[in-house]
Amino acid sequence: MALKLFLFALLLCLPISLSSTASKGKEQKLKFNPYRYTFIDKASSFASSSSSSTSSNGRDSSYDYIVIGGGTAGCPLAATLSRNFSVLVLERGGVPFTNANVSFLRNFHIGLADTSPSSASQAFVSTDGVYNARARVLGGGSCINAGFYSRADAAFVKRAGWDPKLVKESYPWVEREIVHQPKLTLWQKALRDSLLEVGVRPFNGFTYDHVSGTKVGGTIFDRFGRRHTAAELLAYANPQKLRVLIYATVQKIVFDTSGARPRVTGVIFKDEKGNQHQALLSNRKGSEVILSSGAMGSPQMLMLSGIGPKRELQRLKIPLVLENEHVGKGMADNPMNTILVPSKQPIEQSLIQTVGITKMGVYVEASTGFGQSPESIHTHYGVMSDKNELFSTIPAKQRRPEATQAYISRNKYQLHEAFNGSFILEKLAYPISRGHLSLVNTNVDDNPSVTFNYFKHPVDLQRCVEAIRLVSKVVTSKRFLNYTQCDKQNVHKMLSLSVKANINLRPKQVNDTKSMAQFCKDTVVTIWHYHGGCLVGKVVSPDRKVLGVNRLRVIDGSTFAESPGTNPQATVMMMGRYMGVKILRERLGNKAGV
């Protein structure tokens, strides 16, 4: 959703209500230009209801494609399909264009901290005890992430079975509209030089390509610090054939089960006023509902609609449409660990710009300066509170949702600047450990339960140990110390700072910082690159059609068995364009014009 992020945002990302934006300066008074996006409207404007499937004027009678989720994949997909066919996009969140917490780099951490019902970010905690977030806004994860843009490597494209020529055509389609070359901050330059000093070579300069060594990648933040999201890819759309409804929360996909195979006929959704509507698919051959709700939302929607593990559906009394034990399985998240780096000088804010791509399958990146700006909310939500040390010792199985919420409620008004520091982070690229997702209830607004099983496989843990050793070398390198102007510290002291920060709800071994393996377990956080749940070959076919039913696809990161590139958003946006072109060409041939 990367929709498609950094540790500091996580440090503030507890599920509490924060309704105000960061600053009320003139530059933050954003206006939504309705003339560029004439096809966007609130869900309550939809003419048909659950009791009447057609409108008097025919505007909302039926669509060739209904896309559930206007996110990182859904926006480019819908824009492409609308060149030739009528498309309805149903997005549960609002627009990003008027949200200062989405639009400005300096408010990155605040956007994640705002988890009020109307915010762009919906927080959740995995059963592993790790804080996380999912997007709830048009543009998806590209609205709440750290903005880094880097393509997938050729091996990923080959494993995905994609046409390399079309892939190379689809990336630039995204890049022309929203991607920029960053201006490196001094911190990012120090990281670049330090990575080269410790042997992460060669230096590949500025490139979108995923290549081993040290490089500077693209960003969706422009030189003014303004974010450009996947929602802006809708500028490519044919406005006469596209309709985007915001605050449209899909309740379930509707099937006709009278034939040999279940056949999708439409969807039921509720608008911002709580009224239900039914949107119908056209009866024309090739019409489809396409799920683009992300790794959390897509498997959740399949199960709510009756496709999934039989026992799971029976437990919640959901009528079974098609049994598939693989829905919600194969969930994975790339574990991230960080080292807190002190500095004797003020540090300019920066998100990911420089990255070290190692041959051991570990990526080294950095985040700086958040929490120190004049726009900072200066509110500490308990994640790093001393009081949290007691809560973090509670075994994960005993941390019931009500206990978590009670803790949050007690601590949400603590006034304290959370942190004045910067981080070097490492992401494990190809975790072997896998988890699963299951429904908590039948309310689509509630998060499903998800387990990622961080470091369950010993190989993952060993690779993390190697990565922390590499990061330790980086932060104590000559180039880095020249920048931070700090004395060379004992690495274990820096590791101890991170352990004591209490950045997750996992039990801590605060006196065992000499064990790198224990450090990995104690300080694991997410980098929001979770994926899986609707894997190819198990839930969907290689062309993303849901196995066993007609007129239904899933096109998003839930179909990935691994996270592409250093950051997935580039490939997820590319996939939206790629699959849109593939669908049009398969349906229309040369007449598609794409």
N, C-alpha and C positions, 0 to 999 in steps of 0.2 A: 504494500500500500502503500513499498517502499516503493506508493501511498511507498520508497519505497523511509540515522538518529544516533544520539550520543548518551553517554552515561549521565551527564548532568541533568538532562531532561528527565531521565529516569529517577534521579534523586528527588525530584519534585512531583513525581507522577503518582500520587496516591488518589484513590477515588473519593474526592470530596468535591464540594460545590464551590466554584469560583466564577462569578458571573461577570466581573469587570474586566476590561482589557487593560493592557499594561500602561498605556499612556493616553492622554487626551490632547496631545499636541496637534497642531493644524495638519502636520504631515500625515497623521494617522486617521484623518477623517476621509475614509474611502467611500467612493461612490460606485455603484454597479451600473454599467452602461447597458441598458436593455436593448439598445439598437444593434449591438454586435451579436447578442445572443437572444434573438426574438423568440426562440423556440423553448426558452426556459420559463417555467411557471410553477406555482405551488400546486400540490397534489389535489387540493380541494377544487381546482378549476376543471378537473376531469368530469366529463358530462355524464358518464354512465355509472350506475351503482350496482351493488350486488343483486338488486332486484330487476335491473334493467340493463341488459348487456349492449344495447345500442343507443346512440344519441339521435336526437331529432335531426340534427344537421349532418350526421355521418362522420363528424370530425374524429370522434373517439370510438368508431364502430369496430375496427379491427386493424391489426398491424402485421406487416411481414415479419418483423423481428421485435421481440420484447427483450430488452437487456435489463437484467436485475442487478443493479449496482453501477453507478456512474463513477467508477474509481479509476485506478491507474491503467487497467486494461479496458474497462468498459467505455471510457470516453473516446480513445482512438478507434476502438471497434465500432462504436455507434456512428462516429463521424464518417468512417469509411463505408459502412453499409448504407448510409443515407444517400450516398451518391446515386444509388439505383433503386432503393426500396424504402418503404415507410418504416420508421423505427421509433419505438417508444422506450425511453430510458426511465427507470424507476429508481431514484436515489433517496435513501432514508434521511440523509442530512441536508444541510442548506448549501448555499453557494460560498465559495472561498473569497470572492472578490471584495467583499465589504468587511472581512474579518481581519483586523490588524494583527491578531495573534498568529494568523496564518501567513499573512503577506510580508512580514518583515523579519529578517534574519535575527535582529536583536531580541525578538519576542519568541524565539524558537522554544525555549524551555517553558515559557509561560503558556504557550499553546497546548503543550502536553499536560501542564499542571491543571489547566481548566478542564475539568471533567463534569461540568454542569450538563444537564440534559440537552442543551442546545449547542454544546461545544463540538469542535471538529474531531475530538479525541474521546474515545470510550475506553476507560481503563479496565483491566482485568488482572487477576493474579493467577498464575498457573498453579496446579497442585504441587509443583516443585518448590513453591514459595518465592517465585520470581515475579516482580511487577512487570506488566506489559501493557500494550495499548493497541487498539485497532481504530482505523479511521471511520469517521461518520460525517462525510462531507463530499460534495461533488469534486472530483479530482482524487479522491481516495488518499492513499498513503503519501502521494507526492505533496500533499498539503501539510503534513505533520512530520515529515522526515528531515534528515540533515542535508538533503539536496544533492548529494554526490551522484554523479552520472558516469557510469563505466559499463561498457558493453560486455557481453558474455564472450568467453573464448571459443575458438573454433571447435574444440572437442565437445563442449556443451551443445552446440548447434547440431553436431553430428549425432550425439546421443539422443537428442530430441527428435531426430529424423526430419529436420526442417530443410527446406530448399535454401542453400547458402546464398544463391543469387538474390532471392526475394528478401532474405534476411538483410543483406547488404543494402538493398533498396529501402527497406522499412526503417532502419535506424535513422538515416538522414531526414526522413519525413518528420520524425519526432524532433530531431535536433535543430532543424531550421526554425522551428516555432518557439522553443522554450529553453534551449541549452546554451550555456555561456562558458567562456574560459575565465577561471577565477584569477584575481589579483592576489598573489601569495602574501600572507602576513609574515612577519618576522618569525613567529613561532613555527609556522608551516615550513619556512625555509630552514630553520634549525632542525626540524624533523627530517627534512630531505637530506641535509648534509650528514646528519647522524646515522641515518639508515645506510648511506653509502659508506660511511666510516666503518660500520660494523659488518659490512660485506653484503648488504642487500643490493646487488648490482645486476645489470648496468643501470645507468640513469636513462630513462626513456623519454624524458621531457614531458611536454603536454600531449596527451593522447587519450582518446576515448577507448582505445583497444585494451584488452586484458592481456598484459605481457609481463613475464617474470622480471623482477627488479623493482626499482623505485620510479614512480611516475607522478605526474600531476594530472588529475582527471577533470572532467567537466563538472558543471554545477547548474542547478536550475535557479540560482540566485544571480541576478544581474549585478552590475557594478555599483548600483545604488543600494544593494542589499534587499531588493524586492524579489519575492518568490514568484516563479512562473510554474504553474501546475499542469497536470494532465487535462484539467478542465479547459485550458486554453487551446487544446488540440481540437476542441469542438468548432473552432473557427474554420476548420477544413470542411465542415459539414454542409450539406444541402439544406438550408433552413426550411425549404418547402416540404421536406420529407422527414424531418426530425422533430420529435417532441420530447423534452426532458422535464420530468416532474420531480421537484424537490420535496422533501418531507413526505415521501411516498414509501411507506414501509410495507414490503411484500410479506403477506401472512403465509401464503403457500402457493405452490404451482398446482394447477388443476389438470386432471387427467380424464380421458375417456377410456375406461377399462373394459368396454364391451367387446373389443376385438382380441386378436391373438396376442398383441403386444399393447401395453399402455401407450396412449397417444396424448401428447400435451395439447390442450385446447386454449389455455390462457393462464392468468394469474389473478389472485385476489390480494388487494393491498388496502391499507388504511391511509387516510390523509392526515394532515396536521391537526384537524379538528376531531379526529377519532372516527370519522365516517368510513365505511367500507365501500370499495369499488371493485368491479371485475373488468379486467382488460383482456380482450380476446385476440387470439392469433387469426390471421387470415387463413382461409381454407386452401389457398394456393400452394401448390407443391413447392417445398423448400422452405416454407415459413417455420421459424423456430423461436423458442424461448432460450435465451443464453444467460447462464448464471455467471456473473462476474463480481461476486461478493467477497472474494478473498479466501484465504486459508481458514479463517474462522467461519465466515458467513456462508460459503458455498456448501460445505458438508452439513452445516446446521440446517440450511434451507432444504437440502435433499431429504434429510430425515424428517423434518417437520411436514414435508409433502408426501411422506410414505415410502421413501426409498432409503434403505439402510439395513442394519442388523435387525433381524426379526424380534429377538428378545428385547432389544432396546426400544423398539417401537411399541411392542406390546406392554412394556412397563409403563409407558405414558399414554396408553390407549390411543395411539395414532393408527388409523386404518392403513394396513399394509398394501402398497401398490406394487412394490417389487423388492424382494429380499436381496440384499447385497451386503455381506459381512465386512466388506472392505471400506465402506463409507466411514470417514472419520479416522481411519487407520493410517499408519505411516507418517504421522505428524512429526516434524523435526524443527528444531530451532538452532541457529548457529550461536553457540555460547560465546559470550564476550567477557573478558576480564580486563581490568585496568590497573595502571599504577598511577597514583597521585603524585604530581610533580610540583614541588614548591618553586617559587620564583621571588626574587627580591625586587622585581620591577613590575609595573603595571603591564597587563597582558591584553592585547587587542582581541576582541571576540572573533572567533573563526570556527566554522564547521569543517567537515572533512574536505581537504584540498589535496594533500600529499598522501600517498599510500605506498607501503612496501609490500610487494607481492612475493612471498617467499616460495621456494620449491618444496617446503615441507607442508604446504597447504594451509598457511597461516597468513593473515593480512594484518599489517600494523598501520594504525591511523591515529588521529588526534583531535581533541576538542579543547577549546580554550575560552576563558573570559566570561562565561555566563554566570549571572548572579552578581555582577559588579556594575552593571549599567544603571544610569539614572532611572530607567524604566522598570528596573527590577521590582518585583512585588514585595521583596524583603519579608517574605513569610515562609517559615519553615514548617512543613507539614508532618514532622515527626519521623521521617525516614532516617535522618541522621541524628535524632535525639538520643541523649544518654538513656532516656526512659525506654527506648526501643530495644536496648540490649536485653532486657528481661523478656520482652515479647519475642525476640529472635531466638531465644533458647527453647521455645516451645516446639516440640516435634511437629513437622509439617502435617501429619495426620490428625493432630489435635487442634490445628488452627481452623476451626469451623468458620464459615462465612460470617456468622453473627459475632464471633469473637474478633475477627478482623475489623468488622465495621465498628464495633464498640471501641476498639483501640483508636481507630481513625477519628471517631467523633470526639473522644477525649482530648486529642492532641491537635486538632486541625487549626486552632487559633494561636498556636505558639508563634510569637514574633521573634524571629531570629534569621539572620542572613545565613542561608544554608551552607554556602561554601565559596571561598575565594581562592580558587585554584584551577589547575588545568590537568588534563589527563592524556596519557598515552594508552591506547587500547589495542588489544589483539582480538581478532575474530577467527574462530576455528572454521575453516572453509567447508569441509565435507564430513560433518559428524556422522558416525555410524549409529549412534544411539537414536532410537525411535520411540515415539509415544502414540497417544491416541486422543480423540476428542469424543465427548458424549454429551447428550442433552441433559440439562438440569431440570427443565420443565418445557412446556409448549409455548412459552411466551418468547416471540422472536426478538423482543427488545432486550432480553436478558442474555448475558454471555453464556455460551456452553462451557462445560468443564473441559480443560485441556491439560494434558500431562506431556512434557517433552523429554523427561528422563535424562537430564543433563549429566554427562560423564558416566552413564550407566555402563557403557562399553569401555574397557580398560585402555584401548587404543586412543580413544578421545582424550582421556585423562593424561596419558603420556605425552600426547601432542601439545596439550595445554601447558604442561610443565616445560617443554622445549620452547614454547612461545614466550612464556614469562621470563625465561632465561635470556631470550633474545631482547625482549623489551627492557630488561634490566641493564643490558649492555648499552642500549640506545640512550636511556636516561642518565647514564653515568659516562657517556662518551665525551670526549674533549669538546666537540662542537656544541653539544647540548649544554655543558657546564659553562661554556663561554657566553651562551645566551642567557641562561637563568641566573648567572652570577652567584650561584650557590656553591658551597663546599661540597666535595664529593661525599655523599652520605653512604652509610651502610644500607645496602639494598633492603635488608630485612626491616629497617626502620620505615622505609617507604611502603613496604608491603603491609606493615602493621597499621599504617594510616588508613589504607584501603579497607582492611578487615574491620577496623573499629568504626568505619563510616556507616555500617549497617545499611547496606544498599539493597538488601533483600530480606525475606522472612525466613531464611534458612538458619538452622542452628550453627553457631560460630565456635571455633576453637581459637580464641583470641590470643592464647599463649603459645600457639604452635605455628608462628609465622615462618619458622625455618623449614617447614615442610611445604615445598612448592605445590605438591598434589593437594594438600589441605587448603592452601591458599586458593587454588582453582575452584574447589568445591564451595568454599566460604564466600567467595566474592563473585560468583557467576551472576551475570545479568544478561538481558537480551539486547540484541542490536536490531530487533524488530524485523528480522529476515526469516521469520517462521514460514513454513510451507508444508504441503502435503494435505492429506485428507480426501482427495479425489484423484488418486494417482492413475496415470496412463497404464492401461492394460488390466486394471483392477476395477476402476469405477468408470473411466472413459476410454475411448479408443484413441489411437494416435491423432485423429482429426478432432478430438475433444468431444465426440458425441457420447452421451451417457449410454452405457451398455444396457441392453434389454428394453429400452423404451424408444419411442419415436418423437422427433421434433424437440430434442433437448440437448444442449451442449453446456460444457463448463469451460470458460476461457479466463483463467487467472492463475495465480501462484499456487493454488491448491492442487494443481495437476503436476507440479514440479516435485521430483524426487531429490533435488538439490537446489540450493540457491545460486543463481547464475552470477558470475563476475564477482567483484569485490562488493558490489551493492546491486540488488536486483531490479530497481525501478526502471532502468534503461531497457532491460530485456522484457519486463512486463508490459511497458508501453509499446515497445516494438512488436510484441506478440499480438497486442490488440490490433495494430495496423496489419500485421502479417496475416492473421487469421481472417480479418475482414476482407483482404484482397483475395485470399484463397477461396473463401466462400463465394464471393462475387464471380470469380473466374470459373469455379465449378458450376455455378448456376447459369451464367450468361455467356461464358466463353469470351471471345474477342469483343463482344458487345458490352462487356463490363466497363471497358475504357480505363482500367487501372493496371 
